[in-house]
Amino acid sequence: TDARVCVSRDIMELRREREHTPEDKLVYIPNAVDPDRFGRPSKKKDEVMAQFGWDAGDPLVLSVGRLVAAKDYETLVEAFSILASRLPAARCVIAGEGECRARIEEAISSFGVQGSLALPGSRSDVPDLLAAADLFVMSSIREGLPVSMLEAMASGTPVVSTAVGGIPDAVTDGDSALLVPPRDPAALASAMERVLGDGALRKRLAEKASRVVGGRFSIGSAAEAIGGIYEN
C-alpha cells in the first residue's frame, strides 16, 4: 500500500500505533458531505410525523446509522426513556438496519417507550427526516467520523453526541454540538433535554455546525484531496 487515507485523526493514530503504518503512508482526509443535498426537504414536518402517527408539534429526536454494537443504541433508548419521563411529548426515530435490531427492540420494550420511539429500518428520505428533527443524537462507543452527523450539521439540525473517535475533532462541545461521555444515559438525556428546552441554544449550535461543515467537511475539498493522492 502506498497510501492509507484516514477519515479522522483518531484513526490515523490507531494506524500508526497499533498497526505500525509508516508515517509517510498516512493521509488525513476527513469524511465529507454535499451540503447542497440537505436543508431542502421535500416533505414538511407534519408529513414526516404523520408517518409515525405523531403530532407535528411533538419534539423529534433522530439518530441515523447501522444497528450495530458500536452505535450503542441501547444507551440511546435508555436515555430517551429518561427524557420522555421529563418531556412526555418527545418522540424518537432511529433509522437504519443491522444485526442488533432485536436487542434494540428488547430495550424499547423494557424501558416502555414503544409508542414514542420508532425503528423504521433503512430510509431513503434521510434529508427529510433531518429537516423535521429538532435534534440529532449519536450514542456511539466507537466512531471514525460519522457521515450521518455531518449530514445533520449540513441540515441545520443541532447535534448531541458521545465524545468518541474523531467526533471531538469535528465539533466543539458547547459551540457546534453538545458532547457527553459514552455509555452514560443520564448525561445523554440531560444534554437532549437541554437542547430541546432552549431554542436559542438549538439555533446557535445549528448555525455554527453548518459553518463547520461548509469550511472543513465539504465533498469538494475531500474530492480534491483524494485526487491529489492519485496524481502524486
Secondary structure, DSSP 8 states (H G I E B T S, - for coil): ---EEESSHHHHHHHHHTS---GGGEEE----B-GGGSS--SS-HHHHHHTTT--TTS-EEEEES--SGGG-HHHHHHHHHHHHHH-TT-EEEEE---TTHHHHHHHHHHTT-TTTEEEEES-S-HHHHHHH-SEEEE--SS-S--HHHHHHHHHT--EEEE--TTHHHHS-BTTTBEEE-TT-HHHHHHHHHHHHT-HHHHHHHHHHHHHHHHHH-BHHHHHHHHHHHHH-
